[in-house]
C-alpha cells in the first residue's frame, strides 16, 4: 500500500490525495448487534441550567458551515457520498455496539469536515477513508474500549487502509475541525430537557429511551441539519414526553427562555411530518419485547424518510 497520503493546509484539497494510492479488497462477516439498549443513554450526567445556557451559546462552534445544507440540497455537494459514509458508519457502530453518542459524534465530524473540505469524489476510496477516520476519532473520544483503527474496517469494505493511512486522515480531520472534538450534540442536552418536562421517574426513563432513538433517527436525512443540537434535543424531549397539545408544547418551550420558540416548533413539526415518532414507539415496543432490529440501516430507513429527500 502506498505511503503517500499527504495532508495539506491550502484550500485546494484535491492535491492531498495521491493518485497512486493502493487499496486491497476484503470481505468481512459481521455479527449484527442492537444498539437500542436502555442503559446507553441513562449514564449521561444531568447538566445544570447554567451549563446548558453555556452550551447553547457555544454549540454553533461545533456545527457544519451555514451553507452546508444548501449545498447538499442544490447538488453542489453530492448526497450519495454522505449517504454512503453514513451507511457504513452505522454498520461499524452496530458491529462494535458503540454508544449512541459515538454515532452522533461520527456524523458530526463527517458533516463538519465535508462542509469545509472538498474531497476528490472521483476517487471512491476517499469517502470510505474519511468514514473510518470519523468513527475512529469518535470512538477514541467516547468509548472505554476502542478497537485498533485497522479493525474498524468491517462490513465488507471495498478498500482496506493501513493504520498509518487512517492516522494521516485522522490528523487531516482534526486539523480541519480545529481540534474541536468535544462536540456539543443533542445528547448534551437531552437529560436536562427531559428532566424538566414534569413527568415521573418511570415516564422519564421511558422518555429517555425514546429520545435516544429519536435523536439517532434524525441523522440520515439532511432536513434536521438546519437545526442546532439544543433545538433538536428540546423538540425530541417534548415529543417523547406526551406534551403534544398546542398549549402544552407552547408552555414547555417557554420554560426555556434562551431557546427560540419558532425554531423548536418547526423542529417538532418536522419530527411529526417524517413520522419519526411513530416509528420510534414501535422500536421501543420491540426492544421491550426483546427483539433485535434486522438491520441497522433498515432501522434508519424505516425511521427517517424525509418527504423532501425521497430520492436521497
C-alpha positions, 0 to 999 in steps of 0.5 A: 500500500502506498505511503503517500497520503499527504495532508495539506493546509491550502484550500485546494484539497484535491492535491492531498490525495495521491493518485497512486494510492493502493487499496486491497479488497476484503470481505468481512462477516459481521455479527449484527448487534442492537444498539437500542439498549436502555442503559446507553443513554441513562449514564449521561450526567444531568447538566445544570441550567447554567451549563446548558445556557453555556452550551447553547451559546457555544454549540454553533462552534461545533456545527457544519458551515451555514451553507452546508445544507444548501449545498447538499440540497442544490447538488453542489455537494453530492448526497450519495457520498454522505449517504454512503459514509453514513451507511457504513458508519452505522454498520461499524457502530452496530458491529462494535455496539458503540454508544449512541453518542459515538454515532452522533459524534461520527456524523458530526465530524463527517458533516463538519469536515465535508462542509469545509473540505472538498474531497476528490469524489472521483476517487471512491476510496476517499469517502470510505477513508474519511468514514473510518477516520470519523468513527475512529476519532469518535470512538477514541473520544467516547468509548472505554474500549476502542478497537485498533483503527485497522479493525474498524474496517468491517462490513465488507469494505471495498478498500482496506487502509493501513493504520498509518493511512487512517492516522494521516486522515485522522490528523487531516480531520482534526486539523480541519475541525480545529481540534474541536472534538468535544462536540456539543450534540443533542445528547448534551442536552437531552437529560436536562430537557427531559428532566424538566418536562414534569413527568415521573421517574418511570415516564422519564426513563421511558422518555429517555429511551425514546429520545435516544432513538429519536435523536439517532433517527434524525441523522440520515436525512439532511432536513434536521441539519438546519437545526442546532443540537439544543433545538433538536434535543428540546423538540425530541424531549417534548415529543417523547414526553406526551406534551403534544397539545398546542398549549402544552408544547407552547408552555414547555418551550417557554420554560426555556427562555434562551431557546427560540420558540419558532425554531423548536416548533418547526423542529417538532413539526418536522419530527411529526411530518417524517413520522419519526415518532411513530416509528420510534414507539414501535422500536421501543415496543420491540426492544421491550419485547426483546427483539433485535432490529434486522438491520441497522440501516433498515432501522434508519430507513424505516425511521427517517424518510424525509418527504423532501429527500425521497430520492436521497 
